[in-house]
Amino acid sequence: MTQATESETAATEARARRENSADLWDRLWSEPASRDWREVALARVYDRLIQYIPAGSTVVDFGGGVGAFCAKLRRALACDVDPIVYDISPAAVDQARGRGLRAEVADLEDEHSIADAFREVATDCNKWDAHPIFVATEVLEHLSQEARDRLLAKCSSFGPNEGIGFFTVPNNCLGPEVEPQHTIQFTAITFREELRRHFDDVRVEVVGPYLLGVCGRPAKVAVSVSMCLPVRDEEKDLEAVLASFRGFVDEIVVGIDPRTEDGTRAIAEAYADVVFELKDPACQDATNPLHDPAVPAEGCHFSWVRNQCIEKCSSPWVFMTEGHERLYSGHDVLLGIGELLEGADVAYVWRRGTGQRWLFPWLARQSYRYRRSTHNVVDMPDGTRRALLREVCTFHDRHHENAEKRNTQRRLQNRKTLWEDWDLHGNPSSLFYFAQELRADEPADAAERFEEFLEATDSTNGQMRYQARLILAKLYRGLAEAGEPGELDVDPETLALVRLERCEEILHGCTGEDWSRTEHWLWLGDIAFNDGQLEKAYQFYSYCGIAAGIMPASVWWIDEATYLWLPAQRLAMTAGHLGKEAEALIWAERVIALLPPDAPSEAFEEARRNVEIIQNVIEARSKGASDLAG
């Protein structure tokens, strides 16, 4: 947006004043479609506000219309003191009163009208010995700068302490050129700046298409955390990432790769506190201690660019993420994270993506840095104190086009850097990741490298060896089923059998690598089931069924399904084949309980149908037995 001149602003505000007449709003609030739309559109905003407002509060809702929010608040919290609704529309005020709410007409552009409203609020608060909470949803963007300043100043200075207020506006949309009733278009950053002119403590959250300003004492964060990330051509994913963190960290820092060609920078500037250009992203400077000659000029030295972002952060803790990895859950945990980080230097959080999850040290003290050019990791010296934040989870989800670009970049860079690190320095982690890079295109070569990794490591690498065994078993199974050629002197049938036997052998060895994981039992159960060994399969499934619903703390990729509903589904299926219908029903019902809330509706429908089928079998068998007895 370009900066408007004073005359343009005055004209815009005059037009909005005319458009926001009481007569117009009387008509809008009297029409069911326009009246009810607001309550539906702002449902998420209302729910979020209710989470913040304690029971017994005196709530003053400016521009509250027909009282939709206050009515919902009163139902949810049973406030001891009725909320007060002020609106320019007499028709809306009458409807609010019809809902049993206290409501008065007030013109927020009129200095005397707003003064009368605050005198009334002061009288009520003195009577009830209460401190009010001010709310204005989708109101500020309708007001002139003078009216906004007057309203916010009175809210912030009300009473002996700083006032408490919650204000929402559209998120970077519906500006005056689109909506004549509006005087301004806010971004997350400009909205926060506006509120900070009046309140000392301000956070701005993103709730759907709206910005929510949380002002006053509730806005304080227990421990200061910066979020940062380096980006290149991430316009398709970046906004969701920045919006998910906005308001739950004190600062957002974005480093822009100078080779960026899309609209990444504009998105970053709408949400981030610091936006800067990354220096030498491929780390071609040979004098740099992190320089890796294997990184091509068109590539990226991941640790180097991450470390540049950390350098720009001002908080004692830094939450690193990626341009396609948003905060999925644990938002409010970050607001009160102080005690959880006490005595720690690095904190692991969950990462989710493509049906998997794994722990990663995204959160670390500002003094910590990343190392290695590929598959960068936090450099944690001896004595590093670690914490586990299970409640906090990010979601890794890259747009298809960006994913294709990343895969191309990986083929150009990762294989070269990883192989050289193994070949020249003997780093087994690089051998593991090199084999991982080969999986899609060269499965037989990948299997050979994973075998090499197992030979080169011992039990001190147990968790990584467990992961290698799972991948290797899957590779052997796939090679056997696809009939991929191998040694020239072995016929395809024999080779497939050898690979299947090696697959089972690899899986049986998993138990000694990582006792907390159970995926291998599920896979062994599948092998036995496919071979018709039902009792054996049922036993294997039982081993992983014990852990159903319990996600082990692992830094390696865990298939979520194998720790949620799949063991129960397999046990129900196998028990049914074995004629154990009562057990099958128990496990079939358990599937429904273990399906994640965001699972497709079809998954729940199928699970319920399976329960119904088993119930019908049990009832039919019971009826048949009863008929025979008769």
N, C-alpha and C positions, 0 to 999 in steps of 0.2 A: 504494500500500500504506500502511496506517496503521501507526504505530509500536506495537509490541507492548509490553505492560507486562512487568515483571520476572517476575511470576508466570506470565503466559502464555508467556513465553520458556522458563521453567524447565519448564513442563508439556510444551511442544513438544519440548524437548531430551530429556526423560525418555521420551516416547513414541518418538522416533526411536532412542534407545538400545536400546529393546526391539525395535523393528522391524528394526534392523540387527544382529541376533544372528548369531553365527557359524553356528548351525544353519540359519538362513534362507538365508544366502549359500552355505552348502554345497549346499543344495538347488538354488538358482538357478544356481550354476556347474556343477552336474551335469546340468542339463537343456539339451540342445543348442539349443533355440529361444532361451532367455534368454541362454545363454552366447555364442552366435554373433551375436546381435543387436547387442551392444555393439561388436564389431569392425566391423560394417558401418556402424552409426550414427556411429561416431567416425572413420571412414576419413579424412575431410578434416582432422580435427584431428591425427591421427597423421601425415599427410603434411606438414602445416605444421610440426609439431614436428621432423620429420626434417630439414627445411630449415634449422632453427636449430642443431641439435646436430652439432658437428664429429666426424669420425671419430676414434677413439681415446679418446672420452670415457668416463668412468665415470658411468653413469646409475643413479639410485636412483628406482624407481617405487613410490610409496606408493599402496596401494589398487589395485595393478596386476592383480588378479584372476588369470586363467590365463596372463598374460604375453603377451597379444596384441600390445601396443605394443612391448614389448622384443624380441619375436621379429621383428617387422617392422623395427625399428630395426637389429637385428644383421644381418639380411639386406641392408638398404640400405647400411649404412655399414661393415660388417665391423669393429666396434669391437674394439680390441686388448684391452680389459678388459671382461669380461662384465657386462652390466647386472644389477642386483639388484632383485628384486621382493619387496615386502612386502604382505601382505593378511591380513585377519581370518579368512579361510576356509581351513581346512586342506585342503579338497577342491580349492580353486583353486590352492593352493601345490603340491599333488601334481601337478596338471596342468601347471603351469609348469615344474616339475622334469622332467616327461616331455618337455618341448620342449627340454631341454638347458639351461635357465636356472637360475641361482642364485635360490632363493626361500625366504623364511622367513615364519612366521606372526608378525603384529604387530597389536596392537589400538591404533589411534591415539587412542582415548579413554583408554587406560591410561597414566599417566605413566611407570611403570617399563618397560612394554613399548616405548614410543617411545624411552626413554633407552637401552635395550639395543640397539635398531636403530641409533641414531646412534653408539654405541660401536663397533659392528661396521663401520659405514661408515668411521669414523675409522681403524680398524685397516687396512682395505683400502687407503684412500687413502695412508696412511703407507707401506704396503708397495709400492705402485705409484707413489708420488710423484705423485699425481693430485689434482685438485680436482673434486669431484662436481657433477653437474647433477641437480637434484631435479625430479621430475615427479609430478603428481597430477592425473589426469583424472577428472572427475566424482566427486570425493571430498569436497571441502571442504563442500559443501552438506549432507553427511550428518553432519557433526561439530558438536558443541557449540561455543559461542564460546570456551570455555576450551581445548578441544582444538585448534581452528583456530589460536588465538594461540600455543599451545605448538609446534605443528608449523611454522608460518611463522617463528616466532622462531628456532627451531633451524636451519631451512634458510637464513635470511638471515644468521645470524652464524657459519656453519660456516667454519672455516679462517681464515687471516690477513686475507682480504679479504671483501667482501660476497658472500654466496652467490649462486648463479644458479639460478633456478627457473622452471618453466613449470606453470601451474595452470589448469584449465578448470572451468567451471560452466555450467549451463543459463542461457540469456539471457532473463531476466525471465519465467520460466515455471516450472512444477512446484514451486510453493511448498509449505509444510507443509500448507496446507489442501487441496491436491490430492494430494500424495505424502507419506504419513506417515513415510517414511524420511528425509525432508529436514527440516532445521531452519531454513532461511533461503532467501529468494528474492533473487537479486542482479540489479541492473541494471548496465550498463557503468560508470556513475558510482559506485555503491555498492561494486561489486567492486574498482574501482581504489582507493577509499578504504580498504577492508579491507587490501589488499596494501601500500599506502603506509605503513601503521602499522608495517610490518616491513622493507620494502625502500626504499632511497632512489630507485632508478630503476625505474619501473613504466610499462608500456604495456598497454592492454587492447584486443585486436583482437576482431573478431566473425567467427567461422568457422561459417557456417551457423547453426544454432540454439544455438551455444555461444559463450561468452566465453572468450578465451584471455589469461591474464595472463602477460606476458613480464617477468620480474623480474631485476634485477642488471645486470651490465655490458653484455649485448647490448641492453638497453633504450634505451641512449643514442641520441639523434638528432643527426646532424651539425650541422644548422642548424635553429633553432627556427622552426616555421611554425604560424600559426593558420589555421583554416578558418572562414569565416563565411558567413552567408546570411540574407536577410530572407524571411519566409514569411507566407502567409495561406491558411488552410484547405487545408493540404497533408498531412493525416493519411494519405491513401492512398499517398503516395510518399515522405514524409519519412524514415521509419525506414530504408528501403533506402539513402538518401543518407547519413544520419548513420552508419549501420553500416559503410558502405564506407570512410569516412574515419577512423573511430575506431581509434586506435592508430598511425596513420601520420602524424598531425599532433600537435603538442603541446597544442593547445587548439581547442575547437569553440565558436563563438559563434553564437547564433541570436537574431535580432530578430523578435518576434511582432507582426504587424499587430493593433492593438486591435480591429479589426472581425472578427477570426477567430471562427468559431462552432463549429468541430469540435474534435477531440481533438489538435490540433497541439501545444499546449503540453505536454501530458503526455508525448508522444513525445520532444519536445526535451529535457525534463528528465531523461529516462532516459539520454541520450547526451551532452548538451552540458555544457560547463564553465560557460558563461555564457548565461543565457536572460533576455532583457529585452523590454520593450514599446517598440515603435517610436513615436516622437513625430511627430505630424502627417504621416502617410505620403503624403498628397497634396500636401504642402508648400504649404498654403494661406496660410501666414504671408507677407505681402507684403514684410516686411523681410528675409526670408531671401534671400541672394544667388542661390540656385538657383531661387527661385520662378518658376513659369511659369504665367501666367494661363490658358493653354489646357488645363491639367490640371484636370479636373472634381473636385469634392469627393469623389465616390465612386471616383475613379481612384487612381493611384499614381504618385508621382514616383520612378522607379526609381533614379536616381543618389543622391537624397537618402536613401533608406532603406538603400542599400548603404553609403554613407559613414557612417551611424550605426553600422552593424555594425563597420566598420573601426575606428572610434573606440574600440570596446570590446575590441579585440584587443591582447594584450600582447607578441606575438612580432614580431621585426623584419621577417618576411615574412608575407604574407596570401594565402591561397588562397580566392578568391571562387567561389561556385557558386550553384545554385538549389535550391529545395525538391524538384525532380524531376530533378536531374542528379547522378547518383552517380559515384564514382570507379570507372572501368571497368578500367583497367590502369595499371601503373607504381607500384603500392603501395610496393614495396620501394625504388624509385628515390627516393621522398620521404624515406625513412629516411636515405639517404646523399647528400642533394642538395647538400651544401656546395660541392663543387668545380664542380658544374654551374651554380651561381648566382654563382660568383666573378666579380666585375667587371660584374655586370648589375644593372639596376634593375627590369626587367619581364621576365617569362618567358611565352612562348606555349606552350600545351598543346593537344592535339587535343581537339575536341568531336565526338561522334558522335550520330547520331539519324536515324531514318527512312531508312536507307541512305545517308546523307551524312556528311561530316566536314569540319571547318574548324578553323583555328587561332584561338585567342582568348587575350588576355593575362589569364587568370584569376589568375596568380601575380604579385604585385608587392610592392615594399617597402611597409611600413606607412604611410609618408608620402604615398603616392600616393592620389588620390581619383578618383571618377567624376564625369562631367559630362553634361548634357542630361537632359531628363525622359523621353524616349522613345528606344529603341535606345541605351541608355546605353553609354558607352565610357570607358575609362581615360584620364584627362587626362595625356598624355605630352608634356612640354615639350621644346624643342630640347635635344639632348645626352643624351636618355634612352638608356641602354644596354640593348639587348634580347638575350635568350637564347631558344633554341628547344629545348623538351623533347619530342621526338617520342615518347619512351617513356611519357609520362604522357597518359592519355586519360580523359575523362569521357563519360558516356552520358546524353543528354537524352531523357527518356521520361516524358511526363506522362500521368496517368490520364485516361481518356476524358472523364469528367465535368468534371475540372479544365480539360482542353483546351477544352471547349465554353465554359466560363466565361471562359477567357482570350481566346478568339476574340471573344466578346461585348464584353469589355472593350477589346479592340483596336479594334473597330469604333467604340466610343464615344469612345475617347481618341486612338489613334495617328493616325488620318487627320487629325483636327483639328490636333494639335500639329505633325505633319510638314508639312502643307500651309502652315500659318502660318509655319513656319520657312523654307520655300522662298519663299513669296510675300512675306514681309516682310524676310527677311535674305538671300535668294538662296543658301541652302546647298544645293548640288547633292546632297549625301548624303541630305538629307531628301526631295528630289524622287525619288531612287532608291527609298527605302523607302516613300514614298507610293505610287508606282507598284506596288511589291510588294504593298502592302495591298489594291490594287484587283484583283489577278489573279483571285481565285476568283470574285468576284461580277460584275465589270465588265471582262472581258478586253480588249474593244476600247478602252476608256478607258485601261486599263493600258498597252496597246501605244503609244497616243498619248503618254503621259507618259514612257515609256522612250525613245521617239524624241526627245522634248524634252530628256531627260537627255543623250543622245548629242550633240545640237546644242549643249548648254550647257557641255560639258566637252571637254578635250583629252587628249593622251597622258599628261599628268601623273596622270590618273586611270585609267591603263591597266587595272589589275586590276579596278576597279569597272566599267569600261566592258566588259571581257570578260564579267563576270557579267551585265551588262545585255543584252549581245548574245545570250547563251545563252537568257535568259528571253524576250527579244523574239522570237527565232527560234521558240521553243516556242509562244509566243502566236500568231504568224502561222500556224504549221502547224495549231494547233488551230482557229483561226478559219476557215481554209480548209476543213478537213475537216468542220467543223460547219455550214458555209454561213451563218455569222453575217452579218447585213446590214451594209452600210457606207454609202458615199455613195449618195444616191438615184438619181443618173444613171448608175450602173454596174450592169450585170446581175450576178447572183450568180456565174455561171460565170467571167466575166471577172475579177471581184473575187477569186475563189478563186485564179485563176492569178497575178494580181498579188501576192497575199499569199505564194504559194509562191515566186515569184521573189524577193521581198523577203527571205523566210526564207533562201534560199541566199546572197543578197548579204550579209546580216547575218553569216552564219557565215563566209564567206570573209574578212570583215574582222577576225575574231577573232585571226588570226595576229599582226597588228601590235599587238595590245593586251597580250597576255601570252604570251611564248614558252614558258613552262613548262607550259602546259595544252594538253590534246589532245582534250577532249570534242567540240569542233566537227568534228574529222576523223571521229569516229565518226558524228555526226549527218549529215554530208555523205555518208558512205558509205551510211547507211540510205536517204537520199533517192535516191541513184544506184541502189541495189539495187532499191528499189520501182519505179523507172522502167525496170528491166531492163538497166541499164548495168553489167554485172557486172565487167568489167575496171576501169572507173572506180571502182566501189565497192571492189574489192579493193585498189586503190592507196590510197584514202582510209583504209581499215581498217589498211593496213600502217603508215601514218604514226602512228596511235595504238597499234598493236601493239608498236612499238619500246619504248614506255613502260609496257607491261603489267607490273604488279607494283611499279611505282615511284609512290609517292604524292607529288605536288608539294607544297611548303610554301606553302599559300595561306590567307589569312584569309577567303576566300570559300567558299561551299558547293560541295563537290566530291561528285559522285555516285561513290561508291566503286566501283561495278560497272564504270564506264568506265575505271578504272585497274587493275582486277583481271582478272576473267574475260571480260567482254563483248568486248573486242577480239579475244581468242583465239577466242571462240565465233563471232564474225562472220567471222573469217578462215577458220575451219574450214568454216563453212557455204558461204561464197562459193567457196572453193577446191574444195569438193565439186561445186558447180554447174558450175565451169569444167573439171571432169575432172582436177583436180590432187589425186588421192587421197593421194599420199605427203605433200604439204604439209598437206592437210586432217587427216591422222592426227596429225602433229606438233602442230598447233594444238589439236586435240581433246584430246590428252593434256595439253596445257598448261592447258586449262580446269580440269581436276581439280586441278592444282598451285596454281592461282591462286584457287580458291574459298576464302573465309575459313573458318576452323575452325567458326564458329558459323552457317554457312549451313545451310539446311534439308536434311535427309537426302535429300529428293526431288531437290534440285539435284545432289547427288553421284550419285544413281542415274541421272538423266537423262544426266549427263556420261559416265558409264561406258557406258551404252547407246549413246551416239553413237560412242564409240571402237570398241565392238564392231561396230556397223553398218559403219563405214568399213573396219575390218579384214576383215570378211566380203566387202565389195566388192572389196578388193585381192586377197584370196585367190581369189575367184571369177574375177576377171580373169586372175590368174596361172595358175590351173588351165585356163582357156579357152585361153590362149596356149600352154600346154604341150600341150593336146590337139591344137591345130592343128599344132603343130610335129611331133607324133607322127604 
